[in-house]
Amino acid sequence: MSDLFDFFKENESKLHELPSEQVWERLEQKLERRKQRPRRGIRFLQLGQVALVLVFLLITAVLVYYFVRHT
């Protein structure tokens, strides 16, 4: 256990290092590109789920109507 403590004590200065300005700029550019990208896949998926629920409700309503009418 003391070896681990010694390791952290010896390398403590590395924990406080700050990345260079170039690294921050590249990170910000990547984040901006991600924000600007349209998310058509997710919208399509949501639309598909809504359509699936509506079809399910329609089929359920038809089946209920059929069994109530013929029983």
C-alpha positions in Angstrom: 0.0 0.0 0.0 2.9 2.4 0.7 4.2 1.8 -2.8 0.9 3.2 -4.2 1.1 6.1 -1.9 4.7 6.8 -2.9 3.8 6.6 -6.5 1.1 9.2 -6.2 3.3 11.4 -4.0 6.1 11.3 -6.6 3.8 12.0 -9.6 1.5 14.6 -7.9 2.9 17.4 -10.1 1.6 15.7 -13.2 -2.0 15.9 -11.9 -1.9 19.7 -12.1 -0.6 20.0 -15.6 -2.8 22.0 -18.0 -3.1 21.1 -21.7 -1.8 23.5 -24.3 -3.9 26.1 -26.0 -3.9 24.1 -29.2 -5.5 21.1 -27.4 -8.3 23.3 -26.1 -8.9 24.9 -29.5 -9.1 21.4 -31.2 -11.5 20.2 -28.5 -13.7 23.3 -29.0 -13.8 22.8 -32.8 -14.8 19.2 -32.4 -17.6 20.1 -30.0 -18.8 22.9 -32.3 -18.9 20.4 -35.3 -20.9 18.0 -33.2 -23.5 20.7 -32.3 -24.0 21.7 -35.9 -24.5 18.2 -37.2 -28.2 17.5 -37.8 -29.6 14.5 -36.0 -31.9 13.1 -38.7 -31.5 9.5 -37.5 -33.0 10.2 -34.1 -35.9 12.2 -35.5 -36.6 9.4 -38.0 -36.5 6.9 -35.2 -38.9 8.9 -33.1 -41.3 9.2 -36.1 -41.1 5.5 -36.7 -41.9 4.8 -33.0 -45.0 7.1 -33.2 -46.1 5.4 -36.4 -45.7 2.0 -34.8 -47.7 2.9 -31.8 -50.5 4.4 -34.0 -50.6 1.2 -36.1 -50.7 -0.9 -32.9 -53.6 1.2 -31.5 -55.5 0.9 -34.8 -55.1 -2.8 -34.9 -56.2 -3.1 -31.3 -59.3 -1.0 -31.9 -60.2 -3.0 -34.9 -59.8 -6.3 -33.0 -61.9 -5.0 -30.1 -64.6 -3.7 -32.4 -64.7 -7.1 -34.3 -64.9 -9.2 -31.1 -67.5 -7.0 -29.4 -69.6 -7.0 -32.5 -69.5 -10.7 -33.2 -69.9 -12.0 -29.6 
